[in-house]
Amino acid sequence: MRTKTFFIVTLLLISVVAYADQVPEKRIVAPIGPDGAQHVDVLGGEYYFEPNVIVVKVNVPVELKVRKAGGVTPHDIVLKAPEAGIDFSVSLSSEPTVIKFTPTKAGKYSFDCTKRLLFFKSHKERGMHGVIEVVE
């Protein structure tokens, strides 16, 4: 009986730990403003980006306004896809920073936080990642 209880508790703990790093999808289709650019506000917090799926149109300028949700943990947002006209690396702060680019190629491009503390999981591994989906 004791072994069975230990086994069940262990399985529950494994499930909780595995689920803790899963981040629900928060998707947005970027609206086009009066200036002709697609605008999206992105919030980076304790191991999440909101939204974490951003849909934009190809060959239309994009302005991401990124900021940190607070706290002392350092975060950044990085996406390297120069072949698609998207290439940025920005440290997040409580003051918004505007990232401008014009995507030139349809596809899905991953962004993430590249920070990591010592031997702990990276922020990306803890759920701080997302996708910019460029559509026709």
matplotlib code that plots the C-alpha trace (Angstrom):
import matplotlib.pyplot as plt

x = [0.0, 2.8, 4.6, 1.3, 0.8, 4.4, 3.9, 0.7, 2.2, 5.3, 3.2, 1.2, 4.4, 5.8, 2.5, 2.6, 6.2, 5.6, 2.5, 4.2, 6.4, 3.5, 2.2, -1.2, -1.4, -2.3, -2.7, -3.2, -3.7, -1.8, -4.2, -3.0, -3.0, -3.7, 0.0, -0.1, 2.0, 0.9, 1.0, 1.3, 2.0, 4.1, 4.5, 7.3, 7.0, 8.0, 8.6, 5.9, 5.3, 1.8, 0.8, 3.0, 1.6, 1.6, 0.2, 1.4, 1.1, 4.1, 5.6, 3.7, 5.7, 5.4, 5.9, 6.2, 6.0, 7.8, 8.1, 8.7, 5.9, 8.0, 10.2, 14.0, 14.6, 16.2, 14.5, 15.0, 13.3, 15.3, 14.4, 17.0, 15.5, 17.4, 16.3, 12.7, 13.6, 13.2, 16.3, 16.2, 17.6, 16.2, 16.6, 13.2, 12.5, 9.4, 9.7, 8.4, 10.8, 9.6, 11.0, 10.4, 10.7, 9.0, 8.7, 9.6, 8.9, 5.9, 6.5, 6.7, 9.6, 10.4, 11.3, 12.4, 14.1, 17.7, 18.4, 19.4, 20.4, 23.4, 22.4, 18.6, 16.4, 16.6, 13.8, 12.9, 12.7, 10.4, 7.9, 9.2, 9.0, 6.6, 6.1, 5.6, 3.6, 4.0, 1.1, 0.3]
y = [0.0, 2.4, 1.7, 2.3, 5.7, 6.7, 5.8, 7.8, 10.9, 10.6, 10.5, 13.5, 15.5, 14.6, 15.7, 19.1, 19.8, 18.8, 21.0, 24.0, 24.6, 24.5, 27.9, 28.2, 29.8, 33.5, 34.3, 37.7, 38.7, 42.1, 44.9, 47.4, 51.0, 54.2, 54.5, 51.3, 49.3, 46.2, 47.0, 44.5, 45.1, 42.2, 41.7, 39.5, 38.3, 35.4, 32.9, 33.9, 36.2, 37.6, 37.1, 34.2, 33.7, 36.8, 36.6, 39.3, 39.9, 39.5, 42.8, 45.0, 46.9, 45.6, 47.4, 45.3, 47.4, 45.1, 45.6, 43.6, 42.9, 43.8, 42.0, 41.8, 38.8, 39.9, 39.0, 39.6, 38.8, 37.4, 36.4, 35.7, 35.2, 37.6, 35.6, 36.8, 40.4, 39.7, 40.1, 41.5, 41.1, 43.4, 43.5, 44.0, 46.7, 48.3, 51.1, 49.9, 49.5, 49.5, 46.8, 47.6, 45.2, 44.3, 40.5, 39.5, 35.8, 33.8, 31.2, 30.6, 32.2, 31.4, 34.0, 33.4, 34.7, 33.7, 34.2, 31.4, 31.4, 29.1, 25.4, 26.0, 25.6, 28.4, 30.9, 29.4, 25.9, 27.3, 28.6, 32.0, 31.5, 32.2, 32.4, 35.1, 33.6, 35.5, 35.0, 36.0]
z = [0.0, 0.9, -2.5, -4.4, -2.6, -3.3, -6.9, -7.3, -5.5, -7.8, -10.9, -9.8, -9.1, -12.5, -14.1, -12.3, -13.2, -16.8, -17.1, -15.4, -18.4, -20.9, -21.9, -23.4, -26.9, -26.9, -30.6, -32.2, -35.8, -36.1, -37.1, -39.7, -38.3, -40.2, -40.8, -42.9, -40.3, -38.4, -34.6, -31.7, -28.1, -26.6, -22.8, -21.5, -17.9, -15.7, -18.4, -20.9, -23.8, -24.4, -27.1, -28.0, -31.5, -33.7, -37.2, -39.7, -43.4, -45.7, -47.2, -44.7, -42.1, -38.5, -35.2, -32.1, -28.9, -26.3, -22.6, -19.4, -17.0, -13.9, -11.5, -11.3, -13.6, -16.8, -20.1, -23.8, -27.0, -29.9, -33.4, -36.1, -39.6, -41.8, -44.9, -44.1, -43.2, -39.4, -37.2, -33.7, -30.2, -27.6, -23.8, -22.1, -19.6, -18.1, -20.7, -24.1, -26.9, -30.5, -32.9, -36.6, -39.5, -42.8, -43.3, -46.8, -46.7, -45.6, -42.9, -39.1, -37.2, -33.6, -31.0, -27.4, -24.3, -24.4, -20.7, -18.3, -14.6, -13.8, -14.2, -14.2, -17.2, -19.7, -19.9, -23.3, -21.8, -19.1, -21.7, -22.7, -26.5, -29.3, -33.1, -35.7, -38.5, -41.7, -44.1, -47.7]

ax = plt.figure().add_subplot(projection="3d")
ax.plot(x, y, z, "-o")
ax.set_aspect("equal")
plt.show()
